């Protein structure tokens, strides 16, 4: 008889991003029963905040929505461009006009003229304006229900995410923007009891349902931003997708990227004390700036994966965290190295990079007092405009993942997302080319975007 390897932590599951669907898809979604809390991205979130895998019928409905969605894209926004500029001053005026006259927010505004990343922040005191610029094109819905570029399939930057980033910037100076999934102390204790009593014969799979039931629902927490925001949904979704890949519930969308569980199964060394947790964090080079501090460039891939190992005391409470084992470090390093490629194939990971960009941009604007330098006020973005709200994720059912190693069955792991944008915005270096762009990128008309 073999004892089930009992020093291990189980991960809870399911999270996902409900998206802001503009254009004709909003009405279709409402008719299909999706509304603002669509079962998209791989998980459904109900009104009680419980996360679950979408049913086959929900997935079918989402596909119907996608096929029937028609994007209202201005002709001059359709083609891909390496650099499209968006004026915050004129965007603010557009939002104020819509509010004053009871007009709906145009899709082009909701999707920030199709921007796919914020690469530059440019300040024009003489015009009283701040300009955001980056690659852009027209948009569509992808199979996960995310809004992406029509040719690149890269996720589009959303107005709602920008607004949440701006409003949360001051708080993010002292509190990280983060999400996590944590087992309860009672659940840890119950699982330990079950594992201590469980026996298994080699080649006979353990009863995962007993472990899942013992652990019970795990707690989803979001800090630094509203849990009901789209920004929060993006973080939770990326955390969920990372866990799926690590625990071998989902194959990576790129070749030659084994799960953490597969690494354990193929290792010659016996796994011990496996309680690793992974989290996704910011990964930027120092920001480039001009000599006057009026032009800034975000550089680097934006996201990296970090890991450590948790230890729990007899009461099931996290007691300390130490350096993770070699296999957990190897998986985190692979996740970091392959992240740009993963973001090209999974729009959830691309969306996470977008909101990280926005958090850094907001911290930069705050830290360098760029609104004051431009003498720009944004009453709609900073207070009056109401971003869409979603069912806030609160709990997730536990799901056990098993893999056999040298006669023993092994179970695994945990994760999260953490953003510290002020630390990124505080690292800069002067680069002359950024100043040249500031001179070249001037508005040719009074519209809120140009290229």
TORSESE-877733 format. One line per 2 residues: number of its first residue (from 1); their letters; for each residue x negated, z negated, y negated of C-alpha. Coordinates in steps of 0.001 Angstrom, whole numbers, plus 500000, padded with zeros to 6 digits. Layout:
residues N
NUM> A> X Z Y | ...
//
This chain:
residues 451
1> XX> 500000 500000 500000 | 498793 500802 496491
3> XX> 499544 498716 493430 | 500901 500752 490540
5> XX> 498279 500724 487813 | 499851 498074 485605
7> XX> 497624 497669 482547 | 499178 500633 480782
9> XX> 501454 501280 477846 | 504479 503577 477974
11> XX> 505465 505795 475100 | 508973 506150 473828
13> XX> 510314 509450 472875 | 512128 511938 471008
15> XX> 511970 512661 467295 | 512435 515774 465348
17> XX> 512954 517543 462073 | 516385 518395 460788
19> XX> 515852 521095 458194 | 517329 522075 454885
21> XX> 519147 525293 455701 | 519919 527344 452693
23> XX> 521431 530826 452542 | 524377 531714 454739
25> XX> 523114 529458 457524 | 524451 526287 455888
27> XX> 528066 527354 456319 | 527400 528664 459831
29> XX> 525662 525387 460743 | 528617 523358 459514
31> XX> 530983 525474 461589 | 528722 525036 464596
33> XX> 528673 521275 464173 | 525107 520997 462899
35> XX> 525464 520369 459153 | 522557 518484 457582
37> XX> 521623 516702 460841 | 521166 519718 463065
39> XX> 519960 519434 466632 | 516869 521468 465834
41> XX> 513190 521168 466552 | 513801 519781 470038
43> XX> 515792 516592 469345 | 519215 515517 468157
45> XX> 519661 512554 465782 | 523111 510975 465753
47> XX> 524756 508849 463072 | 523354 505669 464651
49> XX> 519816 507025 464322 | 519317 507431 468072
51> XX> 517050 510320 468990 | 517705 512441 472038
53> XX> 516911 515839 473498 | 519447 518507 472430
55> XX> 521903 519666 475040 | 521921 523248 476275
57> XX> 525061 523827 474214 | 523396 522536 471045
59> XX> 520445 524839 471626 | 522805 527754 472142
61> XX> 524604 526923 468905 | 521322 526782 467016
63> XX> 520370 530207 468310 | 523744 531533 467149
65> XX> 523106 530039 463708 | 519705 531679 463542
67> XX> 521027 535095 464532 | 523830 534925 461974
69> XX> 521747 533545 459111 | 521172 535943 456232
71> XX> 518589 535075 453595 | 519323 535788 449938
73> XX> 515768 536701 448936 | 514989 538303 445558
75> XX> 513266 541653 446100 | 510093 540583 444311
77> XX> 509695 537611 446680 | 509926 539512 449958
79> XX> 506382 540836 450377 | 503498 538591 451399
81> XX> 501009 537686 448680 | 497863 535568 448803
83> XX> 498782 533898 445516 | 502191 533189 443994
85> XX> 502611 530784 441078 | 505493 528373 440413
87> XX> 505960 526772 436981 | 507142 523148 437152
89> XX> 508358 523355 433554 | 510553 526375 434246
91> XX> 511616 525087 437667 | 512792 521892 435952
93> XX> 514749 523985 433430 | 516406 525914 436269
95> XX> 517483 522678 437977 | 518829 521332 434671
97> XX> 520817 524534 434103 | 522346 524329 437593
99> XX> 523292 520678 437025 | 524778 521288 433576
101> XX> 526844 524274 434634 | 527838 523181 438150
103> XX> 525937 526033 439780 | 524477 525824 443301
105> XX> 520712 525624 443652 | 519464 529150 444546
107> XX> 517654 529531 447850 | 514578 530780 446005
109> XX> 514440 527402 444244 | 515071 525353 447412
111> XX> 512185 527206 449091 | 509878 527250 446042
113> XX> 509689 531050 445894 | 508504 531166 449497
115> XX> 505267 529189 448998 | 503663 528432 452352
117> XX> 501003 526002 451090 | 500066 524432 447779
119> XX> 496458 525480 447234 | 496072 525176 443461
121> XX> 497314 522816 440738 | 496802 524285 437248
123> XX> 497515 522499 433966 | 498325 524367 430723
125> XX> 498648 521897 427819 | 499173 524731 425331
127> XX> 502282 525798 427281 | 503346 522287 428260
129> XX> 503267 523268 431917 | 501830 522533 435360
131> XX> 501660 525409 437840 | 501520 525204 441648
133> XX> 500105 528234 443452 | 499417 529405 446989
135> XX> 500255 532065 449599 | 503912 533077 449824
137> XX> 506466 535587 451091 | 510162 535886 451947
139> XX> 511711 533543 454508 | 513837 533286 457658
141> XX> 514889 530711 460267 | 512705 530373 463349
143> XX> 513810 529373 466845 | 513362 525671 466011
145> XX> 515597 525976 462948 | 512730 525655 460470
147> XX> 512448 527895 457396 | 509354 530089 457796
149> XX> 507759 533243 456405 | 509270 536529 457544
151> XX> 505954 538009 458757 | 503612 535037 459166
153> XX> 506151 532541 460589 | 504352 529840 458611
155> XX> 506713 527121 457334 | 507852 527311 453731
157> XX> 507288 524460 451248 | 510606 522838 450299
159> XX> 511751 521630 446878 | 513169 518445 448424
161> XX> 509784 517561 449928 | 508062 518131 446573
163> XX> 510543 515833 444851 | 510129 513070 447437
165> XX> 506345 513338 447088 | 506505 513077 443288
167> XX> 508869 510103 443353 | 506841 508268 446020
169> XX> 503430 508847 444465 | 503077 505545 442614
171> XX> 504055 503542 445709 | 501607 505508 447873
173> XX> 498748 504109 445765 | 499106 500782 447613
175> XX> 501225 501631 450671 | 500514 504433 453115
177> XX> 503224 507005 453727 | 503691 506702 457464
179> XX> 505890 506793 460525 | 505421 505172 463909
181> XX> 507171 504499 467195 | 506632 501038 468590
183> XX> 507819 499267 471722 | 509431 495893 471226
185> XX> 507573 492782 472353 | 510456 492046 474736
187> XX> 510137 495517 476230 | 506407 495099 476850
189> XX> 507014 491802 478640 | 509791 493254 480804
191> XX> 507628 496233 481808 | 504768 493957 482779
193> XX> 507130 492035 485031 | 508434 495229 486653
195> XX> 504922 496621 487182 | 503678 493369 488696
197> XX> 506451 493547 491305 | 506268 497262 491956
199> XX> 504371 498729 494865 | 503909 502371 495702
201> XX> 502500 504335 498601 | 499943 507055 497839
203> XX> 501608 510426 497121 | 504970 508736 496525
205> XX> 505997 508971 492881 | 506962 505604 491293
207> XX> 510497 504987 490091 | 510193 505879 486405
209> XX> 513785 504920 485664 | 513026 501243 486385
211> XX> 510148 501300 483907 | 512134 503181 481272
213> XX> 515045 500767 481594 | 512735 497757 481369
215> XX> 511037 499025 478213 | 514354 499912 476570
217> XX> 514695 501639 473188 | 511623 501709 470981
219> XX> 511713 501301 467230 | 511103 504182 464824
221> XX> 509818 503048 461431 | 509130 505015 458248
223> XX> 507348 503574 455214 | 506484 504814 451746
225> XX> 509326 507355 451502 | 513091 507329 452226
227> XX> 513701 507401 455978 | 516683 509712 455373
229> XX> 514542 512375 453637 | 513455 515710 455063
231> XX> 509862 514629 454380 | 510339 511735 456819
233> XX> 511898 514026 459405 | 508824 516271 459250
235> XX> 506475 513360 459986 | 508619 512075 462823
237> XX> 508882 515569 464300 | 505129 516111 464299
239> XX> 504605 512702 465917 | 507109 513613 468606
241> XX> 505537 517002 469356 | 502092 515420 469577
243> XX> 503385 512850 472083 | 505061 515539 474139
245> XX> 501796 517407 474480 | 499672 514303 475126
247> XX> 502000 513031 477847 | 502419 516386 479573
249> XX> 506131 516755 478774 | 505399 519935 476833
251> XX> 502623 522472 477233 | 500557 523114 474142
253> XX> 501545 526426 472481 | 497880 527511 472636
255> XX> 495720 528274 475658 | 493171 525926 477197
257> XX> 494496 522708 475707 | 495270 520263 478530
259> XX> 497344 517159 477963 | 495805 513697 477916
261> XX> 497471 512995 481255 | 495838 516089 482761
263> XX> 492456 514922 481471 | 493019 511617 483263
265> XX> 494052 513366 486477 | 490952 515565 486533
267> XX> 488512 512793 485592 | 486201 511442 488282
269> XX> 486202 507979 486737 | 488984 505498 487388
271> XX> 491257 505026 484367 | 491273 501449 483068
273> XX> 493207 499655 480340 | 494797 502839 479039
275> XX> 496775 501860 475966 | 495643 504605 473571
277> XX> 497556 505522 470465 | 497027 508669 468441
279> XX> 498085 509330 464889 | 497904 512297 462554
281> XX> 496186 511723 459207 | 494955 513678 456191
283> XX> 491829 515820 456589 | 490648 517376 453312
285> XX> 487344 518278 451775 | 486715 516959 448242
287> XX> 489139 518602 445816 | 487555 521346 443723
289> XX> 488102 521084 439943 | 486959 522769 436752
291> XX> 484894 521026 434076 | 487975 520191 431976
293> XX> 490080 518793 434814 | 492781 521417 434219
295> XX> 492358 523361 437472 | 492332 521841 440957
297> XX> 492077 523285 444454 | 493017 521640 447760
299> XX> 490459 522463 450453 | 490264 521817 454166
301> XX> 492663 522128 457088 | 494738 519147 455922
303> XX> 495386 517312 459207 | 493329 515530 461829
305> XX> 494105 513405 464882 | 492684 509877 465203
307> XX> 492833 507458 468111 | 492268 503833 469045
309> XX> 493267 501559 471907 | 495896 498840 471530
311> XX> 495818 495463 473228 | 498930 493323 473649
313> XX> 499079 489563 474145 | 501156 487678 476702
315> XX> 504183 487823 474388 | 504058 491635 474258
317> XX> 502853 491739 470654 | 500068 494051 469497
319> XX> 497060 491760 469188 | 494223 494038 468244
321> XX> 493025 497627 468282 | 489587 498743 469437
323> XX> 487700 501971 469942 | 489532 504263 472331
325> XX> 488088 505494 475609 | 486217 508776 475924
327> XX> 489185 510741 477266 | 491456 509634 474416
329> XX> 488708 510528 471926 | 488260 513900 473587
331> XX> 491968 514663 473325 | 492054 513598 469645
333> XX> 489049 515777 468850 | 490669 518759 470559
335> XX> 493897 518141 468654 | 491945 518150 465385
337> XX> 489911 521243 466180 | 492925 523213 467370
339> XX> 495322 522015 464646 | 495155 525181 462484
341> XX> 495939 527233 465581 | 498707 524852 466652
343> XX> 500251 525101 463182 | 500371 528884 463547
345> XX> 502379 528573 466778 | 504498 525468 466147
347> XX> 506211 525302 462757 | 506570 521522 462988
349> XX> 502800 521072 462734 | 502710 523553 459853
351> XX> 505430 521574 458068 | 503421 518370 458411
353> XX> 500466 520036 456714 | 502781 521169 453906
355> XX> 504090 517657 453185 | 500546 516294 453302
357> XX> 499584 518902 450683 | 502513 517774 448536
359> XX> 501585 514099 448843 | 498045 514872 447716
361> XX> 499322 517026 444827 | 501636 514222 443685
363> XX> 498815 511651 443870 | 496548 513986 441897
365> XX> 499174 514481 439176 | 499633 510715 438944
367> XX> 495967 509725 439152 | 494800 512274 436557
369> XX> 497891 511768 434350 | 498484 515503 434392
371> XX> 502092 515232 433190 | 500855 513444 430081
373> XX> 498082 515973 429554 | 500630 518774 429721
375> XX> 503169 516762 427708 | 505618 517685 430451
377> XX> 508686 515682 431407 | 510574 516262 434664
379> XX> 513830 514263 434486 | 515552 516343 437184
381> XX> 512685 516173 439668 | 511795 512555 438977
383> XX> 515313 511089 438900 | 518460 513163 438436
385> XX> 518271 515701 441268 | 519526 514409 444646
387> XX> 517632 515721 447687 | 519649 516224 450849
389> XX> 519892 513173 453093 | 519817 513091 456877
391> XX> 520555 510591 459618 | 517537 508292 459479
393> XX> 515790 507912 462867 | 515875 504290 464064
395> XX> 515277 504182 467800 | 514195 506331 470688
397> XX> 514619 505945 474437 | 511518 505319 476531
399> XX> 510393 508098 478833 | 507682 507487 481432
401> XX> 504994 510052 482153 | 503051 509889 485419
403> XX> 500005 511555 486846 | 498152 510704 490037
405> XX> 494480 509739 489956 | 492546 508756 493069
407> XX> 495616 507422 494819 | 496993 505517 491829
409> XX> 499748 506576 489463 | 498966 506298 485763
411> XX> 501333 506002 482821 | 500500 506457 479134
413> XX> 500446 506337 475414 | 501550 506085 471715
415> XX> 501139 507603 468210 | 502213 508048 464581
417> XX> 501523 509734 461232 | 499714 508173 458268
419> XX> 499112 509614 454793 | 496861 508017 452174
421> XX> 496994 510707 449484 | 495297 508672 446730
423> XX> 492127 508489 448816 | 492119 512291 449055
425> XX> 492824 512830 445352 | 489972 510469 444441
427> XX> 487302 512725 446041 | 486455 515714 443825
429> XX> 483623 518052 442892 | 483220 520568 440078
431> XX> 483498 524250 441092 | 483265 526931 438402
433> XX> 485411 529490 440261 | 488466 527249 439994
435> XX> 488229 527422 436222 | 488130 531221 436347
437> XX> 491407 531254 438266 | 492940 529004 435618
439> XX> 492139 531648 433014 | 493352 534568 435125
441> XX> 496643 533131 436407 | 498779 533414 433293
443> XX> 502528 533999 433215 | 503568 537487 432174
445> XX> 507194 536567 431459 | 509513 533599 431110
447> XX> 510489 533434 434793 | 509728 530335 436854
449> XX> 507549 532189 439385 | 505146 535131 439274
451> X> 502238 536664 441153
//
